């Protein structure tokens, strides 16, 4: 469905006029998604261990009136809300996995103006908001022409390398007009580009025949420290923007035993795919040299790698999103994605990622979301879906 520019502006103006009243109405319907936030947030859902949360999503799809929700071969839960015409579809996706293991106590605390608990912003709230859409659209009197495809995708984080989102997109049968990735964090987030990323693990092993008398001999902790220092010598360009982050270190088991193995997790992000490739080569060379010079066994495993991708800043989807945010009192903050948005854009689908509310202590056990900003965040999501459905976001 294509519309002329003057019609596009008129349709958008009419949509924006509804936003203040819509924020008020959505705040009155808060229980429709806050209850699900607690329900889903208290189910542990580490990457590759999302099954229980995914089954809970399917139950909620059914309770919200969606027929035949499905769990596919990749572990994603999906459901369709039929539109009046159904010639195309709008894809709304929220990842179901969390950075927290099953050993972490998943208990959500609810206060008068906030909710807190492990993974509530990343991404129990985003998941609950996506699930609530059919009932919320009905309460607001919105009937879409397009089908609405709702996906709780698994296997998004860490080693999973967006397996769930990529698998769903490869097998999706109904053509989609556009996509939206929903995250609890952070209100104002506007991602329309995917950042080139390389995630890896370097493992250092002290072999059984290690010569403890050789010059510089030491346990794994000292060796890994030396390895980190060498990696930090790699030149990091300021332009194009590039970053190297050490995300985790495992080494040792007790006070009085010299450890034999250590593992270092890292992530490289860059606006230039060639720089990522060059840094990968440098890391491999450092590992090979360090192994030869210290008598240790050093290996690097790439667990995730993806290229840069984007839709233009001038794309109607981005322009419309900015207009909706501004009318809702939200300040847009452009933030490139390293998540599921990459999979959508690389599949050829125009898409953005939105955050729903303000957050404190992100990815900590006491992760906390604020409720008052959430209603503007939900309004932007609903309004953008409606704008896509009306053809306002078509290029």
MIBADO-666246 format. One record per residue (C-alpha): x, z, y; residue number from 0. Coordinates in steps of 0.02 Angstrom, whole numbers, plus 32768, in hexadecimal, padded with zeros to 4 digits. Last residue first. Example, Ala and Ser with C-alpha at 12.3 -4.5 7.8 and 13.67 -1.06 7.14 Angstrom:
2
- 82AC / 8165 / 7FCB / 1
- 8267 / 8186 / 7F1F / 0
//
This chain:
395
- 81E6 / 8042 / 80C4 / 394
- 814F / 80A6 / 808C / 393
- 8143 / 8156 / 80D3 / 392
- 809C / 8141 / 812D / 391
- 8050 / 80F1 / 8093 / 390
- 7FBD / 816A / 808F / 389
- 7FF9 / 81BB / 7FEE / 388
- 80A5 / 81D8 / 8037 / 387
- 8057 / 822F / 80CD / 386
- 7FE9 / 829A / 805A / 385
- 8080 / 82D1 / 7FF6 / 384
- 80DB / 82F7 / 8099 / 383
- 8049 / 8361 / 80D5 / 382
- 8044 / 83C8 / 8035 / 381
- 80FF / 83EB / 803A / 380
- 8104 / 840F / 80F6 / 379
- 8071 / 8486 / 80E0 / 378
- 80CA / 84E4 / 8055 / 377
- 815E / 8505 / 80C8 / 376
- 80EC / 8537 / 8158 / 375
- 809C / 85B3 / 80E0 / 374
- 8145 / 85F1 / 80A2 / 373
- 8181 / 862A / 814C / 372
- 8118 / 86CB / 813B / 371
- 814D / 86EE / 8087 / 370
- 8208 / 870F / 8093 / 369
- 826F / 86EF / 7FF7 / 368
- 82F0 / 8768 / 7FAE / 367
- 837D / 8752 / 7F2D / 366
- 83A8 / 8801 / 7EF1 / 365
- 8403 / 87C4 / 7E55 / 364
- 846A / 874C / 7EC0 / 363
- 8453 / 8691 / 7EC2 / 362
- 8418 / 8693 / 7F78 / 361
- 842C / 873E / 7FC7 / 360
- 83A9 / 871D / 804F / 359
- 832B / 8691 / 8056 / 358
- 82BD / 863B / 80D6 / 357
- 822F / 85D2 / 8091 / 356
- 81FA / 8531 / 803B / 355
- 8290 / 84BD / 802B / 354
- 8276 / 8400 / 8022 / 353
- 82D6 / 837B / 7FC3 / 352
- 82BA / 82C5 / 7FED / 351
- 8294 / 8225 / 7F8D / 350
- 8295 / 8168 / 7F91 / 349
- 829D / 8135 / 7ED9 / 348
- 8325 / 80BD / 7E9F / 347
- 835C / 811F / 7E05 / 346
- 83F5 / 815A / 7E66 / 345
- 837F / 81A5 / 7EE7 / 344
- 831E / 820A / 7E66 / 343
- 83B8 / 8244 / 7E06 / 342
- 8412 / 827B / 7EA3 / 341
- 8377 / 82DB / 7EDB / 340
- 838B / 8345 / 7E3F / 339
- 841C / 83A7 / 7E85 / 338
- 84BB / 8392 / 7EED / 337
- 8455 / 8378 / 7F8A / 336
- 848C / 8350 / 803B / 335
- 844B / 83C8 / 80C0 / 334
- 83F4 / 8390 / 815F / 333
- 83A6 / 8428 / 81B1 / 332
- 82FA / 8403 / 81FA / 331
- 82B5 / 848B / 826C / 330
- 8209 / 84BE / 822F / 329
- 817C / 84DE / 82AB / 328
- 80FB / 8483 / 8240 / 327
- 80F9 / 83F1 / 82BB / 326
- 81B7 / 83E7 / 82AD / 325
- 81B2 / 83E6 / 81F0 / 324
- 812D / 835E / 81E9 / 323
- 818F / 82EF / 8260 / 322
- 8230 / 8308 / 81FE / 321
- 81D9 / 82DC / 815B / 320
- 8191 / 8240 / 81AB / 319
- 823C / 8205 / 81E4 / 318
- 8288 / 8225 / 8138 / 317
- 81FE / 81C9 / 80DA / 316
- 81FC / 813F / 815E / 315
- 82B4 / 811B / 8139 / 314
- 831C / 812D / 81D9 / 313
- 8391 / 81B0 / 818D / 312
- 83B1 / 812D / 8106 / 311
- 839B / 8155 / 804D / 310
- 842F / 81A3 / 7FF6 / 309
- 84AD / 81A0 / 7F68 / 308
- 8558 / 81E8 / 7F43 / 307
- 858F / 81E6 / 7E8E / 306
- 857A / 8262 / 7E02 / 305
- 85EB / 82C3 / 7D8E / 304
- 85C6 / 8356 / 7D1F / 303
- 8624 / 83B5 / 7C97 / 302
- 86D2 / 836D / 7CB5 / 301
- 8745 / 83C8 / 7C3C / 300
- 87F8 / 83F5 / 7C6B / 299
- 887C / 842E / 7BF0 / 298
- 8910 / 84A4 / 7BFB / 297
- 8973 / 84DE / 7B63 / 296
- 89FF / 8552 / 7B99 / 295
- 8ABA / 8532 / 7B8F / 294
- 8ACD / 8554 / 7C48 / 293
- 8B1A / 84B1 / 7C8A / 292
- 8AC2 / 843A / 7C13 / 291
- 8A17 / 848A / 7C2A / 290
- 8A2B / 8490 / 7CE6 / 289
- 8A5A / 83D7 / 7CEB / 288
- 89C3 / 83A1 / 7C84 / 287
- 894B / 8410 / 7CE6 / 286
- 8991 / 83D4 / 7D8D / 285
- 8983 / 831E / 7D56 / 284
- 88CF / 8335 / 7D20 / 283
- 88A6 / 8389 / 7DC5 / 282
- 88F6 / 82FA / 7E27 / 281
- 8892 / 8278 / 7DC6 / 280
- 87F0 / 82D6 / 7DEA / 279
- 8823 / 82E0 / 7EA1 / 278
- 8838 / 8223 / 7EA8 / 277
- 878F / 8205 / 7E56 / 276
- 8739 / 827C / 7ECE / 275
- 878F / 8224 / 7F5E / 274
- 874F / 817C / 7F1F / 273
- 869C / 81BD / 7F1A / 272
- 86A0 / 81E3 / 7FD4 / 271
- 8625 / 8260 / 8022 / 270
- 867A / 82E6 / 7FBC / 269
- 8654 / 8376 / 7F48 / 268
- 86D0 / 83C4 / 7ECE / 267
- 8696 / 8452 / 7E5E / 266
- 86FC / 84D1 / 7DFE / 265
- 86F5 / 8541 / 7D65 / 264
- 8793 / 8595 / 7D26 / 263
- 87A7 / 85D0 / 7C72 / 262
- 882B / 8649 / 7C33 / 261
- 887A / 8668 / 7B8A / 260
- 88FD / 86D8 / 7B39 / 259
- 88D7 / 8778 / 7B97 / 258
- 895A / 8803 / 7BA2 / 257
- 8908 / 889B / 7B56 / 256
- 8907 / 8948 / 7BA7 / 255
- 8878 / 8945 / 7C23 / 254
- 87FD / 88DE / 7BBC / 253
- 87AA / 8834 / 7BA2 / 252
- 880E / 87B2 / 7C02 / 251
- 87E6 / 8713 / 7C63 / 250
- 8747 / 86BF / 7CA0 / 249
- 874A / 866F / 7D4C / 248
- 86B8 / 8621 / 7DA9 / 247
- 8684 / 85AF / 7E37 / 246
- 8728 / 8575 / 7E83 / 245
- 86EF / 8501 / 7F0F / 244
- 8741 / 845F / 7F48 / 243
- 86F3 / 840A / 7FDF / 242
- 86F6 / 835E / 802E / 241
- 86B0 / 8317 / 80D0 / 240
- 86ED / 8265 / 80EC / 239
- 8745 / 829D / 8153 / 238
- 878C / 834D / 8148 / 237
- 87FB / 8319 / 80B6 / 236
- 882D / 839C / 8034 / 235
- 88E8 / 8392 / 800B / 234
- 890A / 83DB / 7F5D / 233
- 8971 / 8479 / 7F77 / 232
- 88DE / 84E5 / 7F3F / 231
- 88F2 / 849B / 7E92 / 230
- 89A2 / 84E1 / 7E88 / 229
- 8967 / 858F / 7EBA / 228
- 88DC / 8586 / 7E3A / 227
- 895A / 855C / 7DB1 / 226
- 89C6 / 85F1 / 7DE2 / 225
- 892E / 8664 / 7DD7 / 224
- 8902 / 8617 / 7D2F / 223
- 89B2 / 863E / 7CF2 / 222
- 89AC / 86F2 / 7D2F / 221
- 8905 / 870F / 7CDA / 220
- 8939 / 86B6 / 7C39 / 219
- 89C8 / 8729 / 7C13 / 218
- 8A7B / 8716 / 7C4C / 217
- 8B1E / 86B8 / 7C2D / 216
- 8B78 / 8684 / 7CCC / 215
- 8C20 / 8667 / 7C76 / 214
- 8C0B / 8665 / 7BBA / 213
- 8C08 / 8708 / 7B58 / 212
- 8B4D / 8702 / 7B2F / 211
- 8B65 / 865E / 7AD4 / 210
- 8AB4 / 862A / 7AA3 / 209
- 8A9E / 860A / 79E8 / 208
- 89E7 / 8641 / 79E9 / 207
- 89C2 / 85D3 / 7A7E / 206
- 8992 / 8619 / 7B2A / 205
- 88F5 / 85B4 / 7B54 / 204
- 88C0 / 8576 / 7BFF / 203
- 8815 / 8527 / 7C12 / 202
- 87E5 / 84C3 / 7CAC / 201
- 872C / 84AA / 7CC2 / 200
- 86DB / 8420 / 7D29 / 199
- 865B / 83EC / 7DA7 / 198
- 866B / 8349 / 7E06 / 197
- 85F2 / 831E / 7E91 / 196
- 85C5 / 8291 / 7F07 / 195
- 853E / 82D2 / 7F7A / 194
- 848B / 8297 / 7F6D / 193
- 8433 / 8263 / 800B / 192
- 8386 / 8281 / 8053 / 191
- 838F / 833D / 805C / 190
- 8327 / 8397 / 80DE / 189
- 8330 / 8453 / 80D7 / 188
- 82C5 / 849F / 815E / 187
- 8291 / 8535 / 80F6 / 186
- 8318 / 8558 / 8075 / 185
- 830C / 8575 / 7FE2 / 184
- 8274 / 8576 / 7F70 / 183
- 829E / 84C5 / 7F3B / 182
- 8229 / 8432 / 7F25 / 181
- 8269 / 8382 / 7EFF / 180
- 81F8 / 82FC / 7F48 / 179
- 81E7 / 824B / 7F08 / 178
- 81A8 / 81A4 / 7F48 / 177
- 8133 / 8114 / 7F1B / 176
- 8141 / 812E / 7E5F / 175
- 8121 / 80AD / 7DD8 / 174
- 80C8 / 80F3 / 7D3F / 173
- 8130 / 80F0 / 7C9F / 172
- 81B1 / 8179 / 7CB6 / 171
- 8232 / 816D / 7C2A / 170
- 82D3 / 815C / 7C8E / 169
- 8291 / 81CD / 7D17 / 168
- 826E / 8259 / 7C9B / 167
- 831B / 824D / 7C4F / 166
- 8371 / 8252 / 7CF8 / 165
- 830D / 82EA / 7D2F / 164
- 8331 / 8349 / 7C8F / 163
- 83E8 / 8319 / 7C7E / 162
- 8412 / 834A / 7D32 / 161
- 84C8 / 8371 / 7D06 / 160
- 849D / 83F3 / 7C80 / 159
- 8549 / 8443 / 7C92 / 158
- 8515 / 849D / 7D30 / 157
- 845E / 848C / 7D61 / 156
- 83D2 / 8411 / 7D3B / 155
- 83AB / 8423 / 7C83 / 154
- 82EE / 8434 / 7C93 / 153
- 8274 / 83DD / 7D05 / 152
- 81CD / 8425 / 7D37 / 151
- 8179 / 8380 / 7D62 / 150
- 80D8 / 835C / 7DBF / 149
- 809D / 82A8 / 7DCA / 148
- 8017 / 828D / 7E4F / 147
- 7FB2 / 81F0 / 7E35 / 146
- 7F99 / 818D / 7ED3 / 145
- 7EF8 / 8188 / 7F38 / 144
- 7F01 / 8242 / 7F5C / 143
- 7E6D / 82B5 / 7F7C / 142
- 7E8C / 833F / 7FFA / 141
- 7E00 / 83BD / 8016 / 140
- 7E77 / 844B / 803E / 139
- 7E40 / 84B2 / 7FA7 / 138
- 7E54 / 8417 / 7F39 / 137
- 7F03 / 83F7 / 7F78 / 136
- 7F2F / 84AE / 7F55 / 135
- 7EE9 / 84A8 / 7EA5 / 134
- 7F4D / 840D / 7E78 / 133
- 7FEA / 8449 / 7ED7 / 132
- 7FFD / 84F5 / 7E88 / 131
- 8077 / 84BB / 7E01 / 130
- 80EE / 8475 / 7E84 / 129
- 80EA / 8516 / 7EE8 / 128
- 810B / 857C / 7E4A / 127
- 81A5 / 8514 / 7E21 / 126
- 81EA / 8523 / 7ED1 / 125
- 81CE / 85DF / 7ECC / 124
- 8222 / 85F3 / 7E23 / 123
- 82BA / 858B / 7E5A / 122
- 8333 / 85BB / 7E98 / 121
- 82D2 / 8625 / 7F13 / 120
- 8296 / 86A4 / 7E93 / 119
- 8332 / 868E / 7E29 / 118
- 835A / 8746 / 7E15 / 117
- 82DD / 87B5 / 7E71 / 116
- 828D / 87CB / 7F1A / 115
- 81E7 / 87AF / 7F6E / 114
- 81C3 / 87C6 / 8027 / 113
- 8144 / 87F5 / 80AB / 112
- 80E4 / 8887 / 8063 / 111
- 815B / 889D / 7FD2 / 110
- 815D / 8850 / 7F24 / 109
- 81ED / 8877 / 7EAD / 108
- 820D / 87F7 / 7E24 / 107
- 8263 / 8834 / 7D85 / 106
- 82D4 / 87C4 / 7D1F / 105
- 8356 / 883A / 7CD7 / 104
- 83F4 / 87D4 / 7CBF / 103
- 8426 / 87BE / 7C08 / 102
- 83BD / 8720 / 7BFD / 101
- 8438 / 86CA / 7C70 / 100
- 8420 / 86A5 / 7D29 / 99
- 8448 / 85FB / 7D78 / 98
- 8393 / 85C5 / 7D61 / 97
- 8338 / 8536 / 7D0D / 96
- 828A / 84F5 / 7D35 / 95
- 82B7 / 846D / 7DB2 / 94
- 822D / 8436 / 7E27 / 93
- 81ED / 8383 / 7E30 / 92
- 8162 / 832B / 7E8F / 91
- 814D / 8272 / 7E67 / 90
- 80CB / 820D / 7EC5 / 89
- 8073 / 8186 / 7E63 / 88
- 8039 / 80D2 / 7E69 / 87
- 7F9D / 806F / 7E45 / 86
- 7F3D / 8110 / 7E23 / 85
- 7EA6 / 80E4 / 7E8E / 84
- 7E48 / 8189 / 7EA4 / 83
- 7EE0 / 81EC / 7E6F / 82
- 7EFC / 823F / 7DC8 / 81
- 7F5C / 82E5 / 7DC6 / 80
- 7FDF / 82C9 / 7D40 / 79
- 8046 / 8348 / 7CDE / 78
- 80FB / 8367 / 7CB1 / 77
- 8165 / 83E6 / 7C55 / 76
- 821A / 83B3 / 7C3A / 75
- 8276 / 83E2 / 7B99 / 74
- 82D6 / 8340 / 7B8B / 73
- 826B / 8300 / 7AFB / 72
- 81CE / 8314 / 7B64 / 71
- 8158 / 83A7 / 7B7F / 70
- 80AE / 8366 / 7BB2 / 69
- 8015 / 839B / 7C13 / 68
- 7F79 / 834E / 7BC7 / 67
- 7EF5 / 8378 / 7C49 / 66
- 7F18 / 83C9 / 7CF1 / 65
- 7E95 / 8448 / 7D27 / 64
- 7F01 / 84CF / 7D73 / 63
- 7EF7 / 8535 / 7CD3 / 62
- 7F40 / 84A0 / 7C74 / 61
- 7FD4 / 8491 / 7CEA / 60
- 7FEC / 854D / 7CE0 / 59
- 7FFA / 8546 / 7C22 / 58
- 8077 / 84B7 / 7C2F / 57
- 80DE / 851C / 7CAB / 56
- 80E0 / 85B1 / 7C33 / 55
- 8123 / 853D / 7BAA / 54
- 81AE / 8507 / 7C21 / 53
- 81D9 / 85BC / 7C44 / 52
- 81EB / 85E1 / 7B8B / 51
- 8252 / 8545 / 7B69 / 50
- 82CD / 8555 / 7BFA / 49
- 8368 / 8584 / 7B94 / 48
- 83D3 / 84E9 / 7BAF / 47
- 83F4 / 8525 / 7C61 / 46
- 83C2 / 85DB / 7C6E / 45
- 8307 / 8601 / 7C79 / 44
- 82DE / 86B9 / 7C6F / 43
- 8222 / 86D3 / 7C87 / 42
- 8203 / 874F / 7D14 / 41
- 820B / 86C5 / 7D98 / 40
- 8182 / 8662 / 7D42 / 39
- 80FE / 86E9 / 7D4D / 38
- 8139 / 8729 / 7DF6 / 37
- 8136 / 867D / 7E45 / 36
- 8092 / 8658 / 7DEC / 35
- 8040 / 86EA / 7E46 / 34
- 8088 / 86AB / 7EEB / 33
- 8040 / 85FD / 7ED0 / 32
- 7F83 / 860F / 7ED3 / 31
- 7F92 / 86BD / 7F21 / 30
- 7FC5 / 866D / 7FC5 / 29
- 7F1F / 8614 / 7FE1 / 28
- 7EFC / 8665 / 808B / 27
- 7FAB / 8633 / 80C5 / 26
- 7F7F / 8581 / 8092 / 25
- 7EE9 / 8581 / 8106 / 24
- 7F4E / 85BD / 819C / 23
- 7FD7 / 853D / 8180 / 22
- 7F52 / 84B6 / 8170 / 21
- 7F08 / 84E3 / 8219 / 20
- 7FB0 / 84C6 / 826E / 19
- 7FD3 / 8428 / 8206 / 18
- 7F33 / 83C5 / 8221 / 17
- 7F6D / 836B / 82BF / 16
- 8007 / 832F / 8262 / 15
- 7F9C / 82CC / 81E9 / 14
- 7F3B / 8276 / 8273 / 13
- 7FDD / 8248 / 82CC / 12
- 8025 / 8205 / 8229 / 11
- 7F8E / 8194 / 820D / 10
- 7F97 / 8152 / 82C0 / 9
- 8051 / 8133 / 82B5 / 8
- 8040 / 80D7 / 820F / 7
- 7FAF / 8070 / 8252 / 6
- 801B / 8039 / 82E4 / 5
- 80AA / 8011 / 826D / 4
- 803C / 7FAA / 81F9 / 3
- 8011 / 7FF0 / 814E / 2
- 8052 / 7FC4 / 80A2 / 1
- 8000 / 8000 / 8000 / 0
//
